[in-house]
Amino acid sequence: MKSWSKMEGMSSIQDNLRQVHDRLASAAQAAKRSVDEIKLLAVSKTFPADAVRLAYTAGQRVFGENYVQEGVDKILSLADIRSKLEWHFIGPLQSNKTQLVANHFDWVHSIDRLKIAQRLNDQRPTDMPPLQVCVQINISEESSKSGVTPSEAMDLCQLIQELPRLKLRGLMSIPEPKESIEQQRADHRMLKTIFQEIQKHRRSPDFDTLSMGMSSDMEAAILEGSTIVRIGTAIFGQRTYL
Ligand SMILES: *Cc1c(COP(=O)(O)O)cnc(C)c1O
């Protein structure tokens, strides 16, 4: 992992978090929403545990990781503050990695097939609360991106609701980067429409989460009803490798 200067990291992460909170507040105001409805998920992928600890010191509690082993290593090296943190897994998930995710994370945003959901359900330790999950939707329907198509979403959500060790919370998407806020909003609006359709048929009152919006499109996402924004670059800085 890249070298990390604690002094430098401290002031920049603190400043960046403050700026992101300001953006969140302005966007919520523009959308006539309460800022309390929107959870800020700090995406710490590629950054060391020290960076997470600095963000924690600055008041941040919710963190997201994309790569299983990297995320678990970070969670374990921050074991002393584990009970204060909420860890979200947001990356592509292969069958052979579900056990680690079930054992260590609080949330998974990237469920895209039943087999993964079933494994997480079977592997979730009984002394932990149910794993909170979102189904990932491929809004742009490109073959290269993960996520189910909008037409597959309803069935997958119905099946996940049967799994007792998972709690289905909502939907997530990673739209293609778009230039204009109008184009960004159109993608987010599409996810919200699918969300509302599933909400009509849901069995649980906890289907309340729209995980959408990243550093470059969080305003558009909040205007369209996002309840979790996943922010990496604007908090931790540019990533030097993926
Ligand atoms: C990396 C990543 C983010 C954060 O992206 P930024 O543009 O750095 O804010 C959010 N969501 C997912 C799924 C990611 O992989």
The ligand as an ORCA input file, in Angstrom:
! r2SCAN-3c Opt
* xyz 0 1
  C     -14.556      3.035     -5.793
  C     -16.023      2.979     -5.627
  C     -16.726      4.079     -5.127
  C     -16.079      5.415     -4.819
  O     -15.785      6.097     -5.996
  P     -15.215      7.602     -5.977
  O     -15.448      8.070     -7.353
  O     -13.779      7.501     -5.614
  O     -16.005      8.358     -4.962
  C     -18.093      3.932     -4.937
  N     -18.729      2.783     -5.219
  C     -18.092      1.706     -5.694
  C     -18.847      0.461     -5.975
  C     -16.721      1.769     -5.930
  O     -16.097      0.713     -6.428
*
